[in-house]
Amino acid sequence: MSGLLALLDDVAGIAKVAAASVDDVAAAAGKAGAKTAGVIIDDAAVTPKYLQGFAPARELPIIWRITRGSLFNKLILLMPVAMLLANFAPWAITPLLMLGGSYLCFEGAEKIFHVLFPHASHAIDEDMSIKDPGHLEEQKIKGAIKTDFILSAEIMTIALAAIEAPTVWMQAATLAVVAIGVTLAVYGSVALIVKMDDVGLYLAQNALTSPGRGLGRGLVKFMPVLMKILSVVGTAAMLWVGGSIIIHGLEVLGFGWLGHHIHDWAYAVGHAVPEGWTGAVEWAAKAAMDGVFGLALGLLLIPLATKVIGPVIGKFTQP
């Protein structure tokens, strides 16, 4: 009996350690996930554009396929590489973050440049014409998963840099929790956004009360406005996140002049307003300056990406 009690006591002790480990992983995942907020906003804002032009019945299946592709990107392709880098080449994390940040700056600046100076490619228009809906769906899904790969790489690298785990296994578990949680949050939100107009249409046609039908009509009218807002928010998030990554990376590499000046300027702006608003205004000022830097860098990268990098990649990827 004493041996059985000792065994049960050991099992209880192991359970307590496991529970504590689960709590530690959850806490670390929450902290690391919060660091990726800007990229998550951008990911959620970018994805709905890949569903434009498809029948409502195809929207959720397409989102599910993109979700599976995103989980594959994070857990199968990116997570092993991230763990290898963290344990064998931690010096490479900052340059890789800066490379991804530069891509985000380019993407955000290119969107703004396209709005200000519309330019279209006949080849792109021809490729995107709806001649074969099945082919178009496959191309859209591939494009969404490719974009997700870049954003997922940023999410995983930012999360990895924020994780403070005592063992490699807890580090891996935390990173996996972040990957799954972020993916479900992003694409769950996307599913709600793209189906909201269908919910509004159903209410407008079938609600039993006048306020219910009015709510449905309001949702239908509001969704195009929401999509435009998300597009603006996504572009701003790209520039903010990309700019802040580059500035922080420069500080890590020993070039902290710009980062220190932005901090001082944001501090001055924050303390020029009433005390209750100091923190929010200081954060907003710093985010705005990071975004302006990201826009400037992105505009400089546009000719490099379109005239040099793009054609070089095209030579190796075209059949």
N, C-alpha and C positions, 0 to 999 in steps of 0.2 A: 504493500500500500504506500509505504514511504517512497519507493521508487516511482510509482505511478504519479504521486503528488509532485515529485521533483520534475518528472517529465512534463506534467501539465504546467508547472511553473516556468519551465524553460520555453514551452510553446507560447505561453502568455508573454514572456519577455521578448521572444522573436516577433510576435504580433505587434507589440508596442513599438519595437524598432521599425518594423515595416510601415506601421501607421505614421510614425514620425517621418519616415523617408517620403511617404506619399505626400504628407503635408509640406515637407521641404520642397519637393518637386513642384507641387501646385503653387506655392508661394514664389519660387524662382521663376516658374513659367509665367505667372501673372506679371512679375516685375519685368522680365525680358520682353513679354508681349507688349507691354505698354510702350517700350522704346520703339516699337515698329509702327506706332499709330499712324504716322504720316504716310507710310507706304501702303498700309491697309486701306486708308481712305482713298488713295489713288487707285489701288486695285479694284475696290468696290465701285469707284466712279468710272473706270475705264471699261469694265467687262460688259455693261448693258449695251454698248454700241455694237457688239458682235451679234446681237440678237435682232437688230433692226432689219425689217424686210421679211421676217419669217412668220409663218402662221402661228397663232397662239398655242396650238397643240404641240408645236415643235420646241417651244421655249424651254420648258422644264427638262426634257430629254437632253437638249443642247447644254444647259447649265450643268446637268449631272455629268455629262461626258467631260466638260471642262473641269469640274470638281475632281473627278478621278485623275485627270491629267495633272492637276495641280498637286494632289497628294503624291502621285508618282514622282513629280519633279522634286518635291520637298523631301520625302522619306527615302526614296530609292536612289535618286541621282545626287541631290545636294547634301543631304545629311552625312553620308559617309565622307564626302570630300571635306565638309566643314569640320568633322571630328578629326580627320587626319591633319588638317591645317592647324587646328587648335592645339594639338598635342605634339606635332612635329615641325610645323612652320608657322608659329604664331605671328612672326614678323610680316607674313604675307597678307594677314587679314586687313590691315589698314589700306594698303595699296588696292586690294580687290574691292574694298568698300568704296574707295575713291573712284575706281573705274566704273562701278555701278552707279555712283552718284553722278558722274559725268554723263552717263547714258540718260539718267532721269532728267538732267538739265537740258540735254539735247532734245529729248522728246517733248518736254514742256515748252521750250522755246520754239520748236518747229511747229507746234500747234498754234501758238500765238502768231508766228510769222505767216502761217497759212491763212489765218483769219484776216490779217492785215493786208496780205498780198496773195490772194487766192491763186493757186496754181494747180493744174490737174495734169495727170499723165494719161495719154490716150491708151497706153498699154494697160494701166490700172483700171480705167473705166471699162475697157473691153473685157478684162479678166473678171471684173465684178458684175458684169451684166448678167441678169438672171435668165440664162438659157437652160441651164441644168441645175435645178434647185438642190439636188443631192450633192453635186460637185461643189456648189457654192457653200452648202452647209459644212462639208468636209474642210474646205479651205478656211472658212471662218473659225471652225474649232481649232484647226492647226495654228492659225494666227493667234487665237486667244491663248492657247497653251504656250506658244512661244513667248508671247508678252508676259504671261504668268511666270515663266521660267526666270526672266530677268528680275521681276518684282519679288519672286520667291527667293532668289539668291540674295537680294538685298535684305529681305525679312530674316532669313536664316543667319546671315552674317551679322546683322545688327543684334539679333537675339543672342547669338553666340558670344558676341563681345560683352553683352550685359549679364551673362550667366556667371555666377560665382558658386560653383559646385565643388565639394571636396573630393569627389571621385569622378572618373571618366564615365562610369555607368550612370551616375545621377545627372551628369552633364548631358549625356545622350538621352536619358529619359525626359529631362526638362525640354530639350530641343524638340523631341518628338511631340510632346504635349503642346508646345507652342505651334508647331507645324500643323497639327490636326485642328487645334482650336481656332487658329487664324483662318485656315481654309474653310472650315464650317461657318465661321462668322461672316467671312467675305461673301461666299457664294450663297449662303442662306439669306443674307441681306439682298443680294442681287435677285434671287428668286422672288422675294417679297416685292421688290421694286417693280420688276417686269410684269408681275401678275396683278399688281394693284389696279391697273386700268380695267382688267377683266372683272375684278371684284366690284369696281365702280359701275361697270356696265350691267352686271347682274343685279346690283342693288337698284339702279335706275329703272330697270325693267320689271323687277319682281318684288321689291320691298313693299311691305304691307301698309306703311305709313308715308305721308308726304315728306316728313323730315328725312326718312330713310332714303327715299328716291332722290331727294335733293342732295343728300350726302353722296350718293352714287354719281350723280351728274357732276358734282364738285370734284370728286376724285378723277373722273375722266378728263375734265378740263385742266386739272392741276398737274397731271403726270407729265405732259410735254414740258411744262415749266420746271418741274423737278429734274427732268433729264438734262435740261440746259444748266440748271444750278449744279448738278453733279459733274457736268463737263467742266464748268469753271472751277469748282472745288478740286476736282482731280488734277487739273493743270496746275493750279496754285500749290497743291500738295506736292506734285512732282518737283517744282522749282524750289519750294521750301526744303523738302527733304534732301534733294540733290545738293543744293547750296550748302546746307548745314553739314552734310557728310563731308564735302570737300573742305570746308573751313576747319572742321574738327580734325580731319586727317592731316591738314597742313600743320595744325598745332601739335599733333602727335609726332610728326616728322621734324619738329623743331622750327617751323615757320609760323609763329603765333601772332605776328603783327596784326593781320587783318582780324583775326578772332578777338584779340584783346581790344581793338578799337571798336568793333561792333558791340562787344560787351559794355564798354564804357559809354558808348552813344546810347544804347538801350537803357542803361542805368540812369543816364541823365534824363531821357525822355520819361521814364517811369516815375522819377522823383519830381517831375514838373507838374504832376497832377495831384489831386487830393489823395490823402494817404490810403483810403480804402481801395483805390483803383491802381495803386502802384504796381503790384505784382502782375496783374493782367495786362496793363499797358506796357510794362517792361518786356513781358513775353511777346506781345504782339509786335512791338518795335523790333525785337531781335528776329522774329520769324519773318517780318517784312524785309529786313535788310538781308537776311539769308536768301530770301526769295529773289530779291533784286540781283544779288550776286549770281544766283543760279541762272537767272534769265540772261545776264550778260555773258556768262560762260557758255550757256547753251547757244546763243546767237553766234559766238565765235566758233563753236564746234559744227554748226550747220554746214558751211562749205567744206570743212574737212571730212565730215561724215558722208556727204552726198557726192563729192567730187573725187575723193581719194579712197576712204575706207569702204564705202558701198560698192564701187566698181571692182575693187580688189577681192572682196568677199564674193561678189557675183561671179567672178572668173572661176572660183573654186567650187561654187555650189550649183552652177548651171550645168545641166546634163550635156 
